[in-house]
Amino acid sequence: MKKAVATGVILVVAYLVNAHEFWLQPKKFRYRTGEEIKIDLMVGEGFEGEFWDLSRHKVEKLELHRLNGVRDLTKSVKPTAGSNIVYKTDLGGTYLFALKSNDAYIELEGDKFNAYLEEDGLEYILDERKKFGTLNAKSSEYYTRFAKLLVQSGDRTDDTFKKRVGLRYEIVPDQNPYTLNVGDYLQCRVLFEGKPAPHALVKVWNRTHTTTFLQNIYTENDGTIRFPISAVGPWMVSSVKMIHSEKEGAEYHSLWASLVFGI
């Protein structure tokens, strides 16, 4: 049985100061063969935000997975305000873009860090801070982004959607979103180092016109979540996992995963 499911609606009217989701945002989700796919690297919340600042951050790896293999697109990422990834479709099928960022560093005052832990379902870190009496202590953290995007070229779908690309924290759908309709259900798997991540908070976002719908769902013991496809438009599945930092310079390391697709 799921630990908890909370559903709410967010009316996005401005950029949220404390927003911290990261995702790959295409201009559209379905393409004809020969069209250019243009993708923005975005940070924000509810499909509202700002362009990721590539003067401060770095794409460590970007791959395109298709039925005929994998292409390394890392060197083709443009440090512009939007349209950071441009790729001309030359093959029909489902395209999977997978990005890994470098490790960035941040410090937060104790109260802000505790609020962030509560918001993102990281109660196990909050409980640890309570246990050791460090709730008021400033935190130091490395954070890494793991973002995936599925788009469709032509009408022929394939199994690329379910490929595990080896990201340390990764979200994998069990069905191809481009075969689903409103009213269907989608199941996703959350994996940490290739293994199921149980009891992890997952946020499922769907934007329709000017409104973003958010579902907060905890994964089952096998790392899965299941949710209804309630509307057309862009969808994002996101989750964050925090561990103690394995390298010097910070106390924690957070791993941020997102999966974006369109219905």
C-alpha positions as CSV (number, residue, x, y, z in Angstrom):
1,M,0.0,0.0,0.0
2,K,1.3,3.5,-0.8
3,K,2.5,5.5,2.2
4,A,0.7,8.6,1.1
5,V,-0.8,10.3,-1.9
6,A,-1.6,14.1,-1.9
7,T,-3.0,15.9,-4.8
8,G,-3.2,19.6,-5.3
9,V,-3.4,22.3,-7.8
10,I,-0.9,25.2,-8.3
11,L,-1.8,28.3,-10.2
12,V,1.5,29.5,-11.5
13,V,1.5,33.2,-11.7
14,A,5.2,34.1,-11.2
15,Y,8.6,32.4,-10.8
16,L,8.9,30.8,-7.4
17,V,12.0,32.1,-5.6
18,N,12.7,28.7,-3.9
19,A,11.9,26.6,-7.0
20,H,14.6,24.1,-7.8
21,E,13.3,21.6,-10.3
22,F,15.4,21.1,-13.4
23,W,14.2,19.7,-16.7
24,L,14.6,19.5,-20.5
25,Q,11.9,21.6,-22.2
26,P,11.3,21.0,-26.0
27,K,9.5,23.5,-28.1
28,K,7.0,20.6,-28.9
29,F,6.9,16.8,-28.3
30,R,6.1,15.4,-31.7
31,Y,8.1,15.9,-34.9
32,R,8.1,15.1,-38.6
33,T,11.3,13.5,-39.9
34,G,13.7,16.3,-40.9
35,E,12.4,18.8,-38.3
36,E,14.7,20.3,-35.8
37,I,14.2,19.5,-32.1
38,K,15.0,22.5,-30.0
39,I,15.4,22.0,-26.2
40,D,15.8,24.6,-23.4
41,L,17.5,23.7,-20.1
42,M,15.2,25.0,-17.5
43,V,15.1,25.5,-13.7
44,G,12.0,26.4,-11.8
45,E,8.8,24.7,-10.8
46,G,5.5,23.8,-12.4
47,F,6.9,24.2,-15.9
48,E,7.5,27.9,-15.1
49,G,11.1,29.1,-14.5
50,E,14.2,30.5,-16.1
51,F,16.9,29.3,-18.4
52,W,19.7,27.3,-16.6
53,D,22.8,29.4,-16.3
54,L,25.5,27.7,-18.2
55,S,28.0,30.3,-17.1
56,R,27.7,28.8,-13.6
57,H,26.8,25.2,-14.4
58,K,28.1,22.6,-16.7
59,V,26.7,19.7,-18.7
60,E,29.0,16.8,-17.9
61,K,27.2,14.4,-20.3
62,L,24.4,14.5,-22.8
63,E,23.3,11.4,-24.8
64,L,20.7,10.8,-27.4
65,H,19.3,7.2,-27.3
66,R,17.4,5.9,-30.3
67,L,16.5,2.5,-31.8
68,N,19.7,2.5,-33.9
69,G,22.1,3.3,-31.0
70,V,23.5,6.2,-28.8
71,R,25.0,9.5,-29.8
72,D,27.1,11.6,-27.5
73,L,25.9,15.2,-27.9
74,T,27.8,16.7,-25.0
75,K,30.0,19.0,-27.1
76,S,27.0,20.3,-29.0
77,V,25.3,21.9,-26.0
78,K,25.1,25.7,-26.6
79,P,25.7,28.0,-23.6
80,T,22.8,30.3,-24.7
81,A,19.6,31.5,-23.0
82,G,17.4,28.7,-24.4
83,S,17.7,26.4,-27.4
84,N,20.7,24.8,-25.7
85,I,20.2,21.5,-27.6
86,V,19.3,21.5,-31.3
87,Y,19.1,18.2,-33.2
88,K,17.6,17.5,-36.6
89,T,15.5,14.4,-36.7
90,D,16.7,11.9,-39.3
91,L,15.0,8.7,-38.1
92,G,11.5,7.9,-37.1
93,G,10.8,6.6,-33.6
94,T,11.1,7.5,-29.9
95,Y,14.0,9.7,-29.0
96,L,15.4,9.7,-25.4
97,F,17.7,12.6,-24.3
98,A,19.6,12.0,-21.1
99,L,21.7,14.7,-19.3
100,K,24.0,14.6,-16.3
101,S,25.3,17.9,-14.8
102,N,28.5,18.5,-12.9
103,D,28.4,18.6,-9.1
104,A,27.4,22.1,-8.0
105,Y,27.8,23.5,-4.4
106,I,25.4,25.3,-2.1
107,E,25.2,26.3,1.5
108,L,21.9,27.0,3.4
109,E,21.0,28.3,6.8
110,G,19.5,25.7,9.1
111,D,15.9,26.8,8.9
112,K,15.9,27.0,5.0
113,F,17.6,23.6,4.8
114,N,15.1,22.0,7.1
115,A,12.2,23.5,5.0
116,Y,13.7,22.1,1.8
117,L,14.0,18.7,3.4
118,E,10.4,18.7,4.4
119,E,9.2,19.9,1.0
120,D,11.1,17.2,-1.0
121,G,10.3,14.2,1.2
122,L,13.8,13.9,2.7
123,E,12.5,13.2,6.2
124,Y,15.3,10.7,6.9
125,I,17.9,13.5,6.7
126,L,15.6,15.8,8.9
127,D,15.2,13.0,11.5
128,E,19.0,12.5,11.5
129,R,19.5,16.3,12.2
130,K,17.0,16.1,15.0
131,K,18.7,13.1,16.5
132,F,22.1,14.7,16.6
133,G,20.8,18.2,17.6
134,T,22.0,19.9,14.4
135,L,18.6,21.4,13.3
136,N,20.0,24.9,13.5
137,A,23.3,24.1,11.8
138,K,24.1,25.5,8.4
139,S,24.2,22.9,5.7
140,S,26.7,22.3,2.8
141,E,25.7,20.3,-0.2
142,Y,26.8,19.1,-3.6
143,Y,23.9,18.6,-6.0
144,T,23.8,16.8,-9.4
145,R,21.1,16.9,-12.0
146,F,19.9,13.8,-13.9
147,A,17.4,14.9,-16.6
148,K,15.6,12.8,-19.2
149,L,13.3,13.8,-22.1
150,L,11.2,11.7,-24.4
151,V,10.0,13.0,-27.8
152,Q,8.5,11.3,-30.8
153,S,9.6,11.5,-34.4
154,G,7.0,10.3,-36.9
155,D,4.2,7.8,-36.1
156,R,6.3,4.7,-35.4
157,T,7.0,4.2,-31.7
158,D,9.6,1.8,-30.2
159,D,11.0,0.5,-26.9
160,T,13.7,3.3,-26.5
161,F,11.5,4.8,-23.8
162,K,12.2,2.1,-21.2
163,K,16.0,2.0,-21.7
164,R,18.0,2.4,-18.5
165,V,20.7,4.8,-19.4
166,G,22.8,4.3,-16.2
167,L,22.2,7.6,-14.4
168,R,22.9,7.3,-10.7
169,Y,19.3,8.5,-10.0
170,E,16.9,7.7,-12.8
171,I,13.2,7.6,-13.6
172,V,12.1,4.9,-16.2
173,P,8.6,4.6,-17.6
174,D,7.0,1.2,-18.0
175,Q,4.9,2.3,-21.0
176,N,5.7,4.6,-23.9
177,P,3.9,7.9,-23.2
178,Y,3.4,8.3,-27.0
179,T,1.1,5.3,-27.1
180,L,-1.1,6.6,-24.2
181,N,-4.3,8.6,-24.2
182,V,-6.1,10.7,-21.6
183,G,-7.7,8.2,-19.2
184,D,-4.8,5.7,-19.3
185,Y,-2.4,5.0,-16.5
186,L,1.4,5.3,-16.5
187,Q,3.7,3.4,-14.2
188,C,7.3,4.6,-13.6
189,R,10.3,3.1,-11.8
190,V,12.6,5.2,-9.7
191,L,16.1,3.7,-9.5
192,F,19.1,4.6,-7.4
193,E,22.3,3.1,-8.7
194,G,20.2,0.8,-10.9
195,K,18.2,-0.6,-8.0
196,P,14.6,0.2,-6.9
197,A,14.3,3.3,-4.6
198,P,11.4,2.5,-2.2
199,H,9.4,5.1,-0.3
200,A,10.9,8.0,-2.3
201,L,8.7,11.1,-2.8
202,V,8.0,11.6,-6.5
203,K,6.3,14.7,-7.9
204,V,4.2,14.4,-11.0
205,W,3.5,17.6,-12.8
206,N,1.1,18.3,-15.7
207,R,0.6,21.7,-17.2
208,T,-2.7,22.6,-19.0
209,H,-2.9,26.1,-20.3
210,T,-2.0,28.4,-17.4
211,T,-2.5,25.8,-14.6
212,T,-0.1,23.2,-13.3
213,F,-1.5,20.1,-11.5
214,L,0.8,18.4,-9.0
215,Q,0.6,14.9,-7.5
216,N,2.9,13.9,-4.7
217,I,3.3,10.1,-4.6
218,Y,5.7,7.9,-2.6
219,T,7.2,4.9,-4.4
220,E,6.2,1.3,-3.5
221,N,8.7,-1.2,-2.1
222,D,9.7,-2.0,-5.7
223,G,10.4,1.6,-6.5
224,T,7.3,2.1,-8.7
225,I,4.6,4.7,-8.9
226,R,1.4,4.7,-10.9
227,F,-0.8,7.6,-11.9
228,P,-3.6,8.6,-14.3
229,I,-3.0,10.6,-17.5
230,S,-5.6,13.2,-16.8
231,A,-5.0,15.7,-19.5
232,V,-3.0,16.5,-22.6
233,G,0.1,18.7,-22.4
234,P,3.6,18.5,-21.0
235,W,4.2,16.1,-18.1
236,M,7.2,15.9,-15.7
237,V,8.0,13.2,-13.1
238,S,10.7,14.3,-10.6
239,S,12.4,13.1,-7.5
240,V,15.4,13.9,-5.3
241,K,17.5,11.6,-3.1
242,M,20.0,12.9,-0.6
243,I,23.0,11.0,0.8
244,H,26.1,11.9,2.8
245,S,28.7,13.4,0.6
246,E,31.4,10.9,-0.6
247,K,33.9,13.6,-1.3
248,E,35.3,16.4,0.8
249,G,33.9,19.9,0.9
250,A,30.3,19.3,1.7
251,E,28.2,17.3,4.2
252,Y,25.5,16.1,1.8
253,H,25.0,15.2,-1.8
254,S,21.6,15.5,-3.4
255,L,20.7,13.7,-6.7
256,W,17.9,15.3,-8.7
257,A,16.1,13.2,-11.3
258,S,13.4,14.3,-13.8
259,L,11.6,12.7,-16.8
260,V,9.6,14.9,-19.2
261,F,7.3,13.8,-22.0
262,G,4.1,15.1,-23.7
263,I,0.6,13.7,-24.1
